[in-house]
Amino acid sequence: MKGSRFRFRGGPEEPDEPDEAAESVARAILGEEPTFSADDVAARTGVSVEDARRLWRALGFPEHGSERAFNRSDVEAVSTLVSGVASGLIDFDLAVTLTRAVGQTMARLADWEVAALVPRVEELEAEQDAGTRLDAARQLLEDFGGPFEELLIYAWRRHLAAAVARVEALNANEEDLNTSQVSVGFADIVSFTALSNDIARERIGDLVEVFESRCSDVVARNSGRVIKSIGDSVLFVNDDPIRAYDTAEGIITVIGRDKRMPDVRVGLASGTVVMRMGDVFGPPVNMAARLTQVARRNRIIIDAATARLLPEEQFETRRLPARPMRGFGILEPVAVRRH
């Protein structure tokens, strides 16, 4: 795990230093000792040292100079990529791009997984008659690692199938495969900075986790996709503007109308976006974010493009006073609600 957050203090037979304990956990996870330097990896895989280091950086790790920091699995991973390049299936730049995508995704997943498992490790430590937190962590990783790896493959295949289906739909409509017509939603917690200064750090973590998980459930239920979550905000897309509205209303219901949760604002904007490496770019993304800045608490604000797409027989829209929006000039945001 990248930058392991476990901080164990062992008994007489365990390492006392946090760094030593972290290294011990890392060895247990990887299952082998580092025996190769970057030069060794390059020699065994047939790539230059710079290309080997480029792949390592793409995964999200710092360089190690001449240090023996790599193991047999590292060599096999580079060899797999190199064989794909040698076959002509992909070029090296594409290999680096795919490696970076995997690295960034797995780095966040690893941090998330560790944060979620720490309480369980502490429970196991308390349940054991003897042993340390390090022992508990090793046992949990050994028992849980296999099933979780199977879940990763399953989830990847499911999302790959969904992504291919979206591309095929664009191709069937003779559209640019790198662009898409969508409704973009941006939901954020009201006055999050002030809120984070008033409550305990543990409570902030719980709050963000509940916010993200509830938003994700609502987005999935309405056939949308969460593009990213940034602490106090969630960016999502829907192919259908009505579903986008339902998503926004659902987020307000499960967050803003829950007395235990803070208020929330949602902005919706529609138009063409560029899809790249799991992210989306374009004016609708920026517009949705700007709209949240003028929305009232637990309200949805949309742009004129989204207003035109919503059926008049189902929705009532009302233009609000014109105001400056950074990057867009003077615009009239639109309030919306169902009849």
ZIQUITA-V197235 format. One record per backbone hydrogen bond with DSSP energy under -0.5 kcal/mol. NH is the residue of the N-H (numbers start at 0). CO is the residue of the C=O. If there is no record, write none. Layout:
nh:NH co:CO
nh:NH co:CO
This chain:
nh:3 co:0
nh:9 co:7
nh:9 co:14
nh:13 co:10
nh:20 co:16
nh:21 co:17
nh:22 co:18
nh:23 co:19
nh:24 co:20
nh:25 co:21
nh:26 co:22
nh:27 co:23
nh:28 co:24
nh:29 co:25
nh:30 co:26
nh:34 co:69
nh:35 co:69
nh:37 co:64
nh:40 co:36
nh:41 co:37
nh:42 co:38
nh:43 co:39
nh:44 co:40
nh:45 co:41
nh:46 co:41
nh:51 co:47
nh:52 co:48
nh:53 co:49
nh:54 co:50
nh:55 co:51
nh:56 co:52
nh:57 co:53
nh:58 co:54
nh:59 co:55
nh:59 co:56
nh:60 co:55
nh:66 co:63
nh:68 co:35
nh:68 co:66
nh:69 co:35
nh:74 co:70
nh:75 co:71
nh:76 co:72
nh:77 co:73
nh:78 co:74
nh:79 co:75
nh:80 co:76
nh:81 co:77
nh:82 co:78
nh:83 co:79
nh:84 co:80
nh:85 co:81
nh:86 co:82
nh:87 co:84
nh:88 co:83
nh:89 co:83
nh:94 co:90
nh:95 co:91
nh:96 co:92
nh:97 co:93
nh:98 co:94
nh:99 co:95
nh:100 co:96
nh:101 co:97
nh:102 co:98
nh:103 co:99
nh:104 co:100
nh:105 co:101
nh:106 co:102
nh:107 co:103
nh:108 co:104
nh:109 co:105
nh:110 co:106
nh:111 co:107
nh:112 co:108
nh:113 co:109
nh:114 co:110
nh:115 co:111
nh:116 co:112
nh:117 co:113
nh:118 co:114
nh:120 co:116
nh:121 co:117
nh:122 co:118
nh:123 co:119
nh:124 co:120
nh:125 co:121
nh:126 co:122
nh:127 co:123
nh:135 co:131
nh:136 co:132
nh:137 co:133
nh:138 co:134
nh:139 co:135
nh:140 co:136
nh:141 co:137
nh:142 co:138
nh:143 co:139
nh:144 co:140
nh:145 co:141
nh:147 co:143
nh:148 co:144
nh:149 co:145
nh:150 co:146
nh:151 co:147
nh:152 co:148
nh:153 co:149
nh:154 co:150
nh:155 co:151
nh:156 co:152
nh:157 co:153
nh:158 co:154
nh:159 co:155
nh:160 co:156
nh:161 co:157
nh:162 co:158
nh:163 co:159
nh:164 co:160
nh:165 co:161
nh:166 co:162
nh:167 co:163
nh:168 co:164
nh:169 co:165
nh:170 co:166
nh:171 co:167
nh:172 co:168
nh:173 co:170
nh:174 co:169
nh:178 co:175
nh:179 co:272
nh:181 co:179
nh:181 co:270
nh:182 co:237
nh:183 co:181
nh:183 co:268
nh:184 co:235
nh:185 co:266
nh:186 co:233
nh:187 co:264
nh:188 co:231
nh:189 co:262
nh:191 co:188
nh:194 co:190
nh:195 co:191
nh:196 co:192
nh:197 co:193
nh:197 co:194
nh:198 co:194
nh:203 co:199
nh:204 co:200
nh:205 co:201
nh:206 co:202
nh:207 co:203
nh:208 co:204
nh:209 co:205
nh:210 co:206
nh:211 co:207
nh:212 co:208
nh:213 co:209
nh:214 co:210
nh:215 co:211
nh:216 co:212
nh:217 co:213
nh:218 co:214
nh:219 co:215
nh:220 co:216
nh:221 co:217
nh:222 co:219
nh:223 co:218
nh:224 co:236
nh:226 co:224
nh:226 co:234
nh:227 co:234
nh:229 co:232
nh:231 co:229
nh:233 co:186
nh:234 co:227
nh:235 co:184
nh:236 co:224
nh:237 co:182
nh:243 co:239
nh:244 co:240
nh:245 co:241
nh:246 co:242
nh:247 co:243
nh:248 co:244
nh:249 co:245
nh:250 co:246
nh:251 co:247
nh:252 co:248
nh:253 co:249
nh:254 co:250
nh:255 co:250
nh:256 co:251
nh:257 co:254
nh:258 co:256
nh:260 co:257
nh:264 co:187
nh:265 co:298
nh:266 co:185
nh:267 co:300
nh:268 co:183
nh:270 co:181
nh:272 co:179
nh:273 co:280
nh:274 co:177
nh:275 co:273
nh:275 co:278
nh:278 co:275
nh:280 co:273
nh:284 co:281
nh:285 co:281
nh:286 co:282
nh:287 co:283
nh:288 co:284
nh:289 co:285
nh:290 co:286
nh:291 co:287
nh:292 co:288
nh:292 co:289
nh:293 co:290
nh:294 co:290
nh:297 co:263
nh:298 co:295
nh:300 co:265
nh:301 co:333
nh:302 co:267
nh:306 co:302
nh:307 co:303
nh:308 co:304
nh:308 co:305
nh:309 co:305
nh:313 co:310
nh:314 co:310
nh:315 co:336
nh:316 co:314
nh:317 co:334
nh:319 co:332
nh:322 co:330
nh:324 co:328
nh:327 co:324
nh:328 co:324
nh:330 co:322
nh:330 co:328
nh:332 co:330
nh:333 co:301
nh:334 co:317
nh:335 co:299
nh:336 co:315
nh:338 co:313
